[in-house]
Structure formats: structure tokens, C-alpha cells
Amino acid sequence: MRITKEEILKLGQISMIDISEEEIPVLMERIEGLLNYASCLKELIKEVTDASLPHVVNVSREDIIKATDTAPLLKLAPQSESNYYVVPMVLKAD
């Protein structure tokens, strides 16, 4: 599968990553490799039938609710507020 320079730049924009002109050919090659690998996996999955897979059974259990004291964990946090951890903002909108 071929990927274009425009698609690389769009991926960079969506991911909020600056991509230089020198990085574009390298990224194109790597992403094409990943897409080809995914395509091969897709073909293999088509070849495998449900009959050839071992019988798998989903096991479920009832959820058990247990009261937990959060105070010891909140004491370990650098900063907490109203039973929640306070963390710095990681994403910024430009």
C-alpha cells in the first residue's frame, strides 16, 4: 500500500507533531511497511476458520463490591482534592 507525502503531513498535523522534509521519506517507508504487514495479517485471518481454532469459552463471574479506604493512597499523592489526585495538564490546545 502506498502512502503519500500529504498523508504523512496530515498524520503529523493530527498528532500535533512537526515533521521535517528529511523525515518524510523515512516515515513513508516505515508506515508502508506497517500497512503491508497489517495487510498480510488480514489475509492470514481470512484463511483461518473458526473450526481450526480451539474451542474457547468465556467465563464470567459476579462482580463483588468491596469498600476501600482511599486515604492511604491519597496520602502518597503530591496533591489531592476531594478524594481525587491532582495532576498537571498534559495536553495543550494551540
ABEGO torsion letter per residue (X at the ends): XBBBAAAAAAAAAAAGBBBBAAAAAAAAAAAAAAAAAAAAAAAAAAABBAAABBBBBBBBBBBBBBBBBAAAAAAABABBBGGBBBBBBABBBX
